[in-house]
Amino acid sequence: MMEKLEEAKLVYGMEEAAWALGVSSTQVRNWIRKGALKAFRVGRRVLIRREILEEFVREMEAGRMTT
């Protein structure tokens, strides 16, 4: 699905994460709400670490994650 996210970027907003994963921001929000995707807040922004997104994709590819 995703080879490697841009190395210079450490965190992604919800819209950026959705684009990188090829899904809607609503889907990303649902995964965060369910605890399937870890995120943190900085002020009003919800951010996701690059490493978390990459691990999330690996887990999805391996079939170890149900969404």
C-alpha positions in Angstrom: 0.0 0.0 0.0 2.6 2.5 1.1 6.3 2.0 0.6 7.8 4.6 2.9 6.4 7.9 4.0 8.4 11.0 3.5 11.4 10.7 5.9 11.7 14.4 6.7 8.1 14.5 8.1 7.8 13.2 11.7 4.0 13.6 12.1 1.0 13.8 10.0 -2.4 15.5 10.5 -5.5 13.5 9.9 -6.0 14.8 6.4 -2.4 13.9 5.5 -2.6 10.5 7.1 -5.9 9.8 5.2 -4.3 10.8 1.9 -1.2 8.6 2.7 -3.4 5.6 3.6 -5.8 6.2 0.7 -8.9 6.5 2.9 -11.1 9.3 4.1 -10.3 11.4 7.1 -13.5 10.0 8.7 -12.1 6.5 8.4 -8.8 7.7 10.1 -10.9 9.4 12.8 -12.8 6.1 13.4 -9.6 4.1 13.6 -8.3 6.5 16.2 -11.6 6.5 18.2 -11.5 2.6 18.2 -7.9 2.6 19.3 -6.6 0.9 16.2 -4.5 3.9 15.2 -2.6 5.8 17.8 -2.7 9.6 17.7 -2.0 12.6 20.0 -3.2 16.1 20.2 -1.3 19.3 20.0 -3.8 22.1 20.7 -6.7 21.3 18.5 -4.7 19.3 15.9 -4.7 15.5 16.0 -1.3 14.2 14.9 0.0 10.7 14.0 3.6 9.8 14.1 5.1 8.5 10.8 6.3 5.3 12.4 2.8 4.6 13.7 1.3 4.9 10.2 4.0 2.6 8.8 3.4 0.0 11.5 -0.4 0.3 10.9 0.0 -0.5 7.2 2.2 -3.5 8.0 -0.4 -4.8 10.5 -3.1 -4.3 7.9 -1.1 -6.1 5.2 -0.4 -9.0 7.5 -4.1 -9.3 8.3 -3.4 -8.9 12.0 -5.8 -5.9 12.3 -9.5 -5.8 11.9 -11.0 -2.4 11.2 
